[in-house]
Amino acid sequence: MGRYDAENRLVAAGGVTYAYLADGNRVRKAGSGVVDTAYWYGPNGELLAESDLSSNIREEYVFFNGRRVARRTAATGAVVYYFSDHLGSASVITNAAGTIKDESDYYPFGRERIIVNSDPNLYKFTGKERDVETGLYNFGARYYHENGWFSRRMSSRAARWTPSAPTTPCPTRPCPTPTSAIHGR
């Protein structure tokens, strides 16, 4: 499902390739089915802008106290504002007039419950980007699935991982399942 580099970073999945800085921040995402994107970071590692691969800015982000609070779309000049919960998840996004463009609630492991969805925001649970092509949140050091498991490698081993045992492939005994954990079987 994915290919990784020597630093164990996802470099290809679902027809899309990724490139990273030495500090692990993603700087490029390109391929079929996605908009080719270059990422521009500030001195504290916050994402300040996204551009096409020719450096034409598409989106600019404003952060306050480490949290994303606004996004400006360069083509239209439109500004939207982020209202985040205590985890930094984008709960509500409004336009400049205060009209709700996107509203979501999140279950404990990041599964989204969409209430209103008319904004193309990809920065969802805890403010991390969810890759459409893999369905995973990019947390930098690893990728997180909304079903509750972390993955540094999306291989056949991941199929044996369960939400109740997210980091152990259970090589010597059957993996517990959510049902067995609840019912003791």
Buried (B, 14 or more C-beta within 10 A) or exposed (E): BBEBEEEEBBBBBBEBBBBBEEEEBBEBBBBEEBEBBBBBBEEEEBBBBBBEEEEEBBBBBBBEEEEBEBBBBBEEEEBBBBEBBEEBBBBBBBBEEEEBBBBBEBEEBBEBEEEEEEBEBBBBBBBBBBBEBBEBBBEEEBBBBBBBBBBBBBEEEBEBBBBBBBEEBEEEEEBBBEEEEEEEE
